[in-house]
Amino acid sequence: MFYLTILMIERVGFVIILAFLLVNVPAFRRLMSSDRLINRVQLTIIFAIFAILANSTGIEIDPANQLHDKVFLTTISENYSIVNARILAVSVAGIIGGPWVGGAVGLIAGLHRVMLGNMAAQSWFYVPSSVLIGLLSGYLYNDRRNPFAVMSPWHGFLVGLLMESIQMVFIFLFSPTGWTLVQYIALPMILVNSVGTSVFLSIIGMFRRQEEETRAMQTHSVLELTKETLPYLRNGLNMQSARQVARAIKRHTNFDAVSLTDRQTILAHVGAGSDHHIPGKMMLTHLSETVIESGRVHIAHNRDEIGCSHRDCPLEAAIVVPLRIRERVVGTLKMYYTAAWRLTPVEVQLAEGLGEIFANQIALGQAEMQAKLVRDAEIKSLQAQVNPHFFFNAINTISAMMRRDSEKARQLLLQLSTYFRANLIGARSTQITLAQERDHVHAYLTLEQTRFPDRFKVNFNNTVGDDVLLPPFTIQVLVENALKHAFGHRMHGNVVNINLAAVGDRLQIKVADNGEGIAPNILGRLGHEPVRSSHGTGTALQNLNQRLVGLYDKRSQLNFATSQAGTTVTISIPLVTKGES
């Protein structure tokens, strides 16, 4: 048994070495992070090859439990069995790819084992046992909420233990030498393959953690880029702003070249290929035209997919992101590598995030320029809601989160993008749906509650449909005002209740807090004039009140009820749904 254990360690070690080499390939890591059918099929093929190799490098055992160690098996002698790492490959396939990948790999591995035994009737039980093990291992850890999550090595050891034990039960029940064979091979196979499963997952986990660290650093770079590029893109997308943005991206990332275009022209190109990707010239790549027409992100993994007409172009991989404003693509953001293997899912996520942020910055700039041109007081007031202090506080919060939880930081970055998008919608619209307003409030609260955990509790109670219309920022301004002013320095037990209900033909909105109340000398001025404080200029409530009265009637103005037990702000506006507007 000791000699068998040594041989098993040798076989499993061979599989582990192959796994280490495979995980080093970025293309394989991309397969593990995608739920696309074609990628699932490719993952199945890869792990099926692992399982076939495990079968073919197995150790033959004759009916007398004598070992016959061969380099490579093409067939198994009659009534012989083999000890191998097949179940390790099937189990890991299920853990990494899910139950259907595991089941498919199990089917292939089982059929190959039957073929090695010359299709003998007594070996067919390996097919259902391998399929069952593949399905079970997938269902035991089928978490696709986080594509960077990997089962821990300890849990992998336990899963390997269980799967090998299931295989031993099948051998005991259906093999001609069942109990005799199980007594001899069970302990080495269960122990070595379980440890092998654990080591296999440790290798994958190591590379995943490296990618998470890379994501964290890149998210921090995104934040720095956001600060640096905002002044340029607020002036619009032109050659001067594009050149500054491209230089900043190149400086903060590891891309070999960065380019920005409008719909026809190269606005800026920094890095490799700058000798023929010249600003002011027409776009050279068909890939950019495809992205502009489709409005979707495209990824090129070779020169042909990029489609540059220059014969000596060094660019081999690209991510092209559309810059979309008001459902129209105004240009593209392109990041290139001169070596295709360097392109990983981390860089794709980074590029998509940058494209989203830059498009929002350009749109903010356009909205601001439009406000200056038409001198529209309401749009200017709405634009003023984009509080620069809130913006930089949010960025600093996300930067701090990088050190503790990169995935949480990524989610906060998405919420910041949602917050800005809602501000843009508000700047262009006099009314939005309740669903849009709630998303805006949720994004704001997520960022604030990350800065001040457990300080506030906000309850949203709604008895009307999500398609009812209200002015943008209505609830957000009231919630923000409560969080800033209602509770003083109190750190816990602060509650804000948001209630929406239909009262006759009007929509009633109540935002109530359990704060310290409003001073009498301030109460009469709220909503009618600026009330300065240490937290701001005091124009938000005045702006909101003027918009409510201007859009509807005097009945729609802000109403305050306050005491030492808290303050309730009530708004009553006509009840209108999106289809009726």
Buried (B, 14 or more C-beta within 10 A) or exposed (E): EEEBBEBBBEBBBBBBEBBBEBBEEBEBBBBBBBEEEEBBEBBBEBBBBBBBBBBBBBBBBEBEBEEEEEEEBEEBEEEBBBBBBBBBBBBBBBBBBBBBBBBBBBBBBBBBBBBBBEEBEBBBBBBBBBBBBBBBBBEBBBEEEEBBBBBBBEBBBBBBBBBBBBBBEBBBEBBEBBEBBBEBBBBBBBBBBBBBBBBBBBBBBEBBEEBBEBBBBBBBBBBBBBEBBBEBBBBBBBBEBBBBBBBBBBEBBBBBBBBBBBBEBBBBBBBBBEEBBEBEEEBBBBBBBBBBEEEEBBBBBEBEBBBBEEEEBBBBBBBBBBBBBEEEBBBBBBBBBBEBEBBBBBBBBBBBBBBBBBBBBBBBBBBBEBBEEEEBEBBBBBBEBBBEEBBEBBBEBBBEBBEEEBBEBBBBBEBBBBBBBBBBBBBBBBBBBBEBBBBBBBBBBBBBBBBEEEBBEBEBEBEBEEBBBBBBBBBBBBBBBBBBBBBEEEEEEBBBBBBBBEEEEBBBBBBBBBBBBBEEEBBEEBBEEBBEEEEBEBBBBBBBBBBBBEBBEEEBBBEBBBEEEBBBBBBBBBBBBBEEE
